[in-house]
C-alpha cells in the first residue's frame, strides 16, 4: 500500500520499539496509529509473533500483522558491537525507547537505561517488565498466562463457575499492560514538554494487573481491619452470564430501578417488583444479586432470542445477541462504521486489519503503512540516522543488521575483468 504522510496527533514523534510478542507491540501500534514514527527493532530471527496463526508466507502471521501496521522494521543484532552502536545511534534522535527485554540482560550488553539515556538525555525510556525491580519476583520470566494466574483471574473464574480454574481466552494481561504503556508514554512526553528532561519508567505486568483486578474485587479487605472478604458480589454471581433462550443465548443487563420495573412488567409480573423486597431498590439488589440473576436465567429460557431482543428494546433494557468470533467479524455495526480495513500488502495480497476505533474532528488517523516484512526498512532507517551505504553494507556483512542485501564479490570481479579487457 502507498505510504501516507502521518497526520495524527503524534506526527513528529519518533519511537524506537524493541518489544516483541503482544504487550509492547500493541502499545506501539496505538502510538503508531496516532501518527508516531515507530521503528520496530527486531532480532535476526524476528518477533516471535510473526509465527502465530495461519499465514500465506513465513513470518507474516495474522497476530503479528494486527499489532505491527504503521511501523517500520529494522533488524539489529544487539549482541554484536556494531548492532549495539546502531541501536544507540537510533536512540540518539528518538523521543521514546520502549522495550520488554529484561533490564539485567540489556545492562550486560551495555544497553541499560543509563546507556540509552547517556546517548540522549531527552529520551523517554520505558521498560515493560514482569515484576517491579524492588520486589522478590524481579527478573523472573513473565508471560500472559503466568500474570493472569498470579492476579487471581483463573481462581475467580473457578469461584464463579464451580469448575476448573481457567485463563481468560485472550492475551488479556498483555493488552491491559499495553494500554497502560500508551498513557505512560503520553504522560511522560507531556511532562518532558514542561521540564525539558527525559526520564526512565518501569511498567510491571504483575502490578498493573493487580491494580486492574483489585479495583473491582478489594471488597471488605479495602478496610483495615477488614470488614469482610474480597470480591464484588455482582461480578461473582453464578448466573451473571449470557442467558440461554429457547433457541440460543442473549446478553442482558437489568441494572437500574427503572429497568427492573420494566423487566418485571415484560415478564408479566409487574406487581412483584413492588412487593418483593429483594428487587425493589439498588441497595436490596446488591445483597441479592444471586437471586436476581437466577430469576433472569430461568425466565429467559421461555422465549426465542429475537422475541426477547424486541421486547427489551421496547422496554429500554440493554440487551444484545451473544456473538461468536465469526459474528463479531461480520457485525453490521462494525461494517457500517468501516471498522475493519482491507489493504493490499506487497507480499501477502489482500489482508484485513482491525481499524482505529477513535474518531477525531481535526487529526486524521489512518493505516498508512502495511505490516512490514522482517527488516524491510533497515537500510532506509539507517540512512536517515546518518549511516552511509558503505557502512550499512559492512554492518550487514558483519551480521550486525539484517534485511539488507549484501553485494557479493563475484559481480565486482566480473566488472573489473571487463574494464581490464577494454583497456587491453
C-alpha positions as CSV (number, residue, x, y, z in Angstrom):
1,X,0.0,0.0,0.0
2,X,1.3,3.5,-0.7
3,X,2.8,5.2,2.4
4,X,0.9,8.2,3.6
5,X,2.5,11.1,5.5
6,X,1.5,10.9,9.2
7,X,-1.1,13.5,10.1
8,X,-2.1,12.2,13.6
9,X,-1.6,14.0,16.9
10,X,1.8,12.3,17.4
11,X,3.2,13.2,14.0
12,X,6.9,14.1,14.5
13,X,7.4,11.8,17.5
14,X,9.9,9.0,16.9
15,X,9.7,5.8,18.9
16,X,12.4,3.1,18.9
17,X,10.4,0.0,19.7
18,X,12.4,-3.0,20.9
19,X,9.4,-5.0,22.1
20,X,8.1,-8.4,21.0
21,X,5.0,-10.7,21.3
22,X,1.9,-8.5,22.1
23,X,2.2,-6.3,25.2
24,X,4.7,-3.8,23.7
25,X,3.7,-4.1,20.1
26,X,0.1,-3.5,21.0
27,X,1.1,-0.3,22.8
28,X,3.3,0.9,19.9
29,X,0.7,0.0,17.4
30,X,-1.7,2.5,19.1
31,X,1.1,5.1,19.2
32,X,1.8,4.5,15.5
33,X,-1.9,4.8,14.7
34,X,-1.7,8.2,16.4
35,X,1.0,9.3,13.9
36,X,4.2,8.5,15.7
37,X,7.1,7.1,13.6
38,X,7.6,3.7,15.2
39,X,10.9,1.9,14.3
40,X,10.4,-1.7,15.2
41,X,13.9,-3.1,16.1
42,X,13.8,-6.9,15.7
43,X,16.4,-9.6,16.3
44,X,17.7,-11.5,13.3
45,X,15.1,-14.3,13.9
46,X,12.3,-11.7,14.1
47,X,9.5,-11.1,16.5
48,X,8.2,-14.5,17.7
49,X,4.6,-13.5,16.9
50,X,5.5,-13.5,13.2
51,X,4.9,-17.2,13.5
52,X,1.5,-17.1,15.2
53,X,-1.6,-18.3,13.3
54,X,-2.3,-19.3,9.7
55,X,-0.2,-17.4,7.1
56,X,0.5,-17.2,3.3
57,X,4.2,-16.7,3.7
58,X,6.7,-17.4,6.5
59,X,6.9,-14.8,9.3
60,X,3.8,-12.9,8.4
61,X,1.2,-14.4,10.7
62,X,-2.1,-12.6,11.4
63,X,-1.4,-11.8,15.1
64,X,1.9,-10.1,14.0
65,X,0.2,-8.1,11.3
66,X,-2.6,-6.8,13.5
67,X,-0.1,-5.4,16.1
68,X,2.5,-4.0,13.7
69,X,0.9,-2.0,11.0
70,X,2.1,1.6,10.7
71,X,5.6,0.6,11.8
72,X,9.0,0.2,10.1
73,X,11.0,-2.9,10.7
74,X,14.8,-2.8,11.3
75,X,16.8,-6.0,12.1
76,X,19.6,-5.4,14.6
77,X,21.7,-8.0,16.4
78,X,22.3,-6.1,19.6
79,X,24.7,-8.8,20.8
80,X,27.2,-7.6,18.3
81,X,29.3,-4.4,18.8
82,X,28.0,-3.0,15.5
83,X,24.4,-3.7,16.5
84,X,24.8,-2.0,19.8
85,X,26.2,1.1,18.1
86,X,23.3,1.1,15.7
87,X,20.7,0.9,18.5
88,X,22.4,3.8,20.4
89,X,22.5,5.8,17.2
90,X,18.8,5.3,16.6
91,X,18.0,6.3,20.2
92,X,20.1,9.5,19.8
93,X,17.4,11.1,17.7
94,X,14.4,9.4,19.2
95,X,11.7,10.7,21.6
96,X,10.9,7.3,23.2
97,X,12.7,4.0,23.7
98,X,10.4,1.1,24.7
99,X,11.5,-2.5,25.3
100,X,10.4,-5.6,27.1
101,X,13.8,-7.3,27.4
102,X,14.9,-8.0,31.0
103,X,16.9,-5.0,32.3
104,X,19.7,-7.1,33.6
105,X,20.2,-8.6,30.1
106,X,20.4,-5.2,28.5
107,X,22.8,-3.9,31.1
108,X,25.2,-6.8,30.3
109,X,25.2,-5.7,26.7
110,X,25.9,-2.1,27.6
111,X,22.3,-1.1,26.6
112,X,20.8,-0.5,30.0
113,X,18.7,2.6,30.8
114,X,21.8,4.6,31.8
115,X,23.5,3.8,28.4
116,X,20.4,4.8,26.4
117,X,19.8,8.0,28.3
118,X,23.5,8.9,28.1
119,X,23.1,8.8,24.3
120,X,20.0,11.0,24.5
121,X,19.2,12.7,27.8
122,X,15.8,13.8,26.5
123,X,14.6,10.3,25.7
124,X,11.7,8.7,27.5
125,X,12.9,5.2,28.4
126,X,10.1,2.8,29.1
127,X,10.8,-0.7,30.3
128,X,7.9,-3.2,30.2
129,X,8.8,-5.9,32.8
130,X,7.2,-8.8,34.5
131,X,7.6,-7.6,38.1
132,X,8.8,-4.4,39.8
133,X,12.5,-4.3,40.3
134,X,12.2,-3.7,44.0
135,X,10.4,-7.0,44.8
136,X,11.4,-10.6,45.3
137,X,9.9,-11.6,41.9
138,X,12.1,-9.1,40.0
139,X,13.9,-10.6,37.0
140,X,11.7,-13.7,36.7
141,X,10.1,-14.7,33.4
142,X,6.6,-13.3,32.9
143,X,4.0,-14.3,30.3
144,X,0.3,-13.6,30.0
145,X,-0.8,-16.9,31.5
146,X,1.5,-16.5,34.5
147,X,0.4,-13.0,35.2
148,X,-3.3,-14.0,34.9
149,X,-2.7,-16.7,37.4
150,X,-0.9,-14.5,39.9
151,X,-3.6,-11.9,39.5
152,X,-6.3,-14.3,40.6
153,X,-8.1,-14.4,37.3
154,X,-8.3,-18.2,36.9
155,X,-9.3,-18.6,40.6
156,X,-12.0,-16.0,40.1
157,X,-13.4,-18.0,37.1
158,X,-13.4,-21.1,39.3
159,X,-15.2,-19.3,42.1
160,X,-17.9,-18.2,39.8
161,X,-18.3,-21.5,37.8
162,X,-17.5,-24.0,40.5
163,X,-15.5,-25.9,37.9
164,X,-11.8,-25.9,36.9
165,X,-9.8,-22.7,37.0
166,X,-9.4,-21.2,33.5
167,X,-7.4,-18.4,31.9
168,X,-9.3,-15.8,30.0
169,X,-9.1,-16.9,26.4
170,X,-7.4,-13.6,25.4
171,X,-3.9,-12.2,25.9
172,X,-5.6,-10.1,28.5
173,X,-2.5,-9.2,30.6
174,X,-0.5,-8.2,27.5
175,X,-3.3,-6.0,26.2
176,X,-4.1,-4.3,29.5
177,X,-0.4,-3.6,30.2
178,X,-0.1,-2.3,26.6
179,X,-2.9,0.1,27.1
180,X,-1.3,1.3,30.3
181,X,2.0,1.7,28.4
182,X,0.3,4.1,25.9
183,X,-0.8,6.5,28.6
184,X,2.5,6.2,30.4
185,X,4.3,7.3,27.2
186,X,1.8,10.1,26.6
187,X,2.1,11.4,30.1
188,X,5.9,11.3,30.0
189,X,6.0,13.2,26.7
190,X,3.7,15.8,28.2
191,X,5.9,16.2,31.3
192,X,9.0,16.4,29.1
193,X,7.5,19.4,27.3
194,X,7.3,21.2,30.6
195,X,10.6,20.1,32.2
196,X,12.8,19.6,29.1
197,X,14.1,16.4,30.5
198,X,13.7,12.7,29.7
199,X,13.3,10.0,32.3
200,X,13.2,6.3,32.8
201,X,10.0,4.4,33.6
202,X,9.3,0.8,34.5
203,X,5.8,-0.6,34.0
204,X,5.5,-4.1,35.5
205,X,2.9,-6.6,34.3
206,X,2.0,-8.0,37.7
207,X,1.4,-4.7,39.5
208,X,-0.6,-3.4,36.5
209,X,-2.9,-6.5,36.5
210,X,-3.2,-6.4,40.3
211,X,-4.5,-2.9,40.1
212,X,-6.9,-3.9,37.3
213,X,-8.3,-6.8,39.3
214,X,-8.4,-5.3,42.8
215,X,-10.2,-2.1,41.6
216,X,-13.2,-4.4,41.3
217,X,-12.6,-7.0,44.0
218,X,-10.9,-5.5,47.1
219,X,-14.3,-5.7,48.8
220,X,-14.2,-5.9,52.6
221,X,-10.4,-6.1,52.6
222,X,-10.2,-2.5,51.5
223,X,-10.7,-1.6,55.1
224,X,-8.2,-2.0,57.9
225,X,-9.1,-4.1,59.7
226,X,-11.1,-6.0,57.1
227,X,-14.9,-5.8,57.3
228,X,-15.5,-8.8,55.0
229,X,-13.9,-11.0,52.3
230,X,-12.6,-9.7,49.0
231,X,-14.8,-9.7,45.9
232,X,-17.7,-7.8,44.3
233,X,-20.8,-9.8,44.6
234,X,-22.5,-8.7,41.4
235,X,-19.5,-9.8,39.3
236,X,-19.2,-13.1,41.2
237,X,-22.9,-14.1,41.0
238,X,-23.1,-17.6,39.4
239,X,-25.9,-16.5,37.0
240,X,-24.1,-13.4,35.7
241,X,-23.5,-14.8,32.3
242,X,-25.0,-15.0,28.8
243,X,-28.5,-16.4,29.3
244,X,-29.9,-19.3,27.4
245,X,-33.1,-18.6,25.4
246,X,-35.3,-21.2,23.7
247,X,-33.1,-21.0,20.6
248,X,-29.8,-19.6,21.6
249,X,-28.2,-17.1,24.0
250,X,-28.7,-13.4,24.9
251,X,-26.7,-10.9,26.9
252,X,-28.7,-8.6,29.1
253,X,-28.0,-6.3,32.0
254,X,-31.0,-5.2,34.0
255,X,-29.4,-2.6,36.3
256,X,-31.4,0.5,37.3
257,X,-34.7,0.6,39.2
258,X,-36.5,1.7,36.0
259,X,-35.0,-1.2,34.1
260,X,-36.0,-3.8,36.7
261,X,-39.5,-2.4,36.9
262,X,-39.7,-2.7,33.1
263,X,-38.3,-6.2,33.2
264,X,-41.0,-7.4,35.6
265,X,-43.7,-5.8,33.5
266,X,-42.4,-7.6,30.3
267,X,-42.5,-11.0,32.0
268,X,-46.0,-10.4,33.3
269,X,-45.1,-9.9,37.0
270,X,-45.3,-6.2,37.4
271,X,-46.5,-6.4,41.0
272,X,-43.5,-8.4,42.1
273,X,-41.2,-5.5,41.5
274,X,-43.0,-3.5,44.2
275,X,-43.8,-6.4,46.6
276,X,-40.6,-8.4,46.6
277,X,-38.1,-6.5,48.9
278,X,-35.1,-8.2,47.3
279,X,-35.6,-6.4,44.0
280,X,-37.2,-3.0,44.7
281,X,-34.1,-0.9,45.4
282,X,-30.5,-0.9,44.2
283,X,-29.3,-1.5,47.8
284,X,-31.6,-4.5,48.2
285,X,-30.5,-6.0,44.9
286,X,-26.8,-5.6,45.8
287,X,-27.5,-8.0,48.7
288,X,-29.4,-10.4,46.4
289,X,-27.6,-10.4,43.1
290,X,-27.5,-14.2,43.0
291,X,-31.3,-14.4,43.3
292,X,-31.9,-11.6,40.8
293,X,-29.7,-13.2,38.1
294,X,-31.1,-16.7,38.8
295,X,-34.6,-15.3,38.1
296,X,-33.5,-13.7,34.8
297,X,-31.8,-17.0,33.8
298,X,-35.0,-19.0,34.5
299,X,-37.3,-16.7,32.7
300,X,-35.2,-16.2,29.5
301,X,-35.4,-19.9,28.6
302,X,-39.1,-19.5,27.7
303,X,-38.8,-17.4,24.5
304,X,-36.6,-17.2,21.4
305,X,-33.7,-14.7,21.3
306,X,-35.3,-12.4,18.6
307,X,-38.5,-12.0,20.6
308,X,-36.7,-11.1,23.8
309,X,-34.5,-8.6,21.9
310,X,-37.6,-6.9,20.5
311,X,-39.3,-6.8,23.9
312,X,-36.2,-5.5,25.7
313,X,-35.6,-2.8,23.1
314,X,-39.1,-1.5,23.5
315,X,-38.7,-1.7,27.3
316,X,-35.4,0.3,27.2
317,X,-33.5,-2.6,28.7
318,X,-29.9,-3.1,27.4
319,X,-29.7,-6.4,25.6
320,X,-27.7,-7.8,22.6
321,X,-27.2,-11.2,21.0
322,X,-24.2,-13.2,22.0
323,X,-21.7,-13.1,19.2
324,X,-19.2,-15.8,18.3
325,X,-15.9,-14.8,16.6
326,X,-17.4,-15.1,13.1
327,X,-20.4,-12.9,14.1
328,X,-18.1,-10.3,15.6
329,X,-16.2,-10.1,12.3
330,X,-19.4,-9.9,10.3
331,X,-21.2,-7.5,12.7
332,X,-23.3,-5.0,10.7
333,X,-22.5,-2.0,13.0
334,X,-18.7,-2.6,12.5
335,X,-19.3,-2.8,8.8
336,X,-21.3,0.4,8.8
337,X,-18.6,2.4,10.6
338,X,-15.8,0.9,8.5
339,X,-14.1,-0.7,11.4
340,X,-12.2,-3.4,9.5
341,X,-10.0,-2.2,6.8
342,X,-8.7,-4.2,3.8
343,X,-5.3,-3.3,2.3
344,X,-3.1,-4.6,-0.5
345,X,0.0,-5.9,1.1
346,X,3.1,-6.2,-1.2
347,X,3.8,-9.8,-0.2
348,X,0.6,-11.1,1.5
349,X,-2.0,-9.9,-1.0
350,X,-5.4,-8.7,0.3
351,X,-5.4,-8.6,4.1
352,X,-7.9,-7.3,6.7
353,X,-6.8,-5.3,9.7
354,X,-8.6,-4.2,12.8
355,X,-9.3,-0.5,12.4
356,X,-8.7,2.5,14.6
357,X,-11.7,2.9,17.0
358,X,-11.5,6.6,17.8
359,X,-12.7,9.4,15.6
360,X,-11.1,12.8,15.7
361,X,-12.5,16.1,14.5
362,X,-9.2,17.6,13.1
363,X,-6.5,15.0,13.3
364,X,-6.6,12.3,10.6
365,X,-5.6,8.9,11.9
366,X,-5.1,6.2,9.3
367,X,-3.4,2.9,8.5
368,X,-0.7,4.4,6.3
369,X,1.9,1.6,6.4
370,X,1.4,-2.1,5.8
371,X,2.8,-4.5,8.5
372,X,6.5,-4.7,7.4
373,X,8.4,-7.8,6.4
374,X,11.4,-8.7,8.6
375,X,14.0,-6.0,8.2
376,X,12.1,-4.4,5.3
377,X,13.1,-0.8,6.3
378,X,16.6,-1.4,7.7
379,X,18.6,0.4,5.0
380,X,16.0,3.3,4.8
381,X,16.1,3.9,8.6
382,X,19.8,3.7,8.9
383,X,20.3,6.2,6.1
384,X,18.0,8.6,8.0
385,X,20.2,8.1,11.0
386,X,23.2,9.2,9.0
387,X,24.8,5.9,8.0
388,X,26.4,5.8,4.6
389,X,25.7,3.0,2.2
390,X,29.2,1.6,2.6
391,X,28.8,1.5,6.4
392,X,25.4,-0.2,6.1
393,X,26.8,-2.8,3.8
394,X,29.7,-3.5,6.2
395,X,27.2,-3.8,9.2
396,X,25.2,-6.3,7.1
397,X,28.3,-8.3,6.1
398,X,29.3,-8.4,9.8
399,X,25.9,-9.7,10.8
400,X,25.1,-6.7,12.9
401,X,22.0,-5.8,10.9
402,X,19.6,-7.7,8.6
403,X,17.2,-7.1,5.8
404,X,19.9,-5.6,3.7
405,X,21.2,-7.3,0.6
406,X,25.0,-7.5,0.7
407,X,26.7,-7.4,-2.7
408,X,28.9,-10.4,-3.4
409,X,32.4,-10.0,-4.6
410,X,31.8,-12.0,-7.8
411,X,30.0,-9.2,-9.7
412,X,32.8,-6.8,-8.7
413,X,35.4,-9.2,-10.1
414,X,33.5,-9.5,-13.3
415,X,33.2,-5.7,-13.7
416,X,36.9,-5.4,-13.1
417,X,37.7,-8.1,-15.6
418,X,35.5,-6.3,-18.2
419,X,37.4,-3.0,-17.6
420,X,40.8,-4.6,-17.8
421,X,39.8,-6.3,-21.1
422,X,38.7,-3.0,-22.6
423,X,42.0,-1.4,-21.6
424,X,43.8,-4.2,-23.3
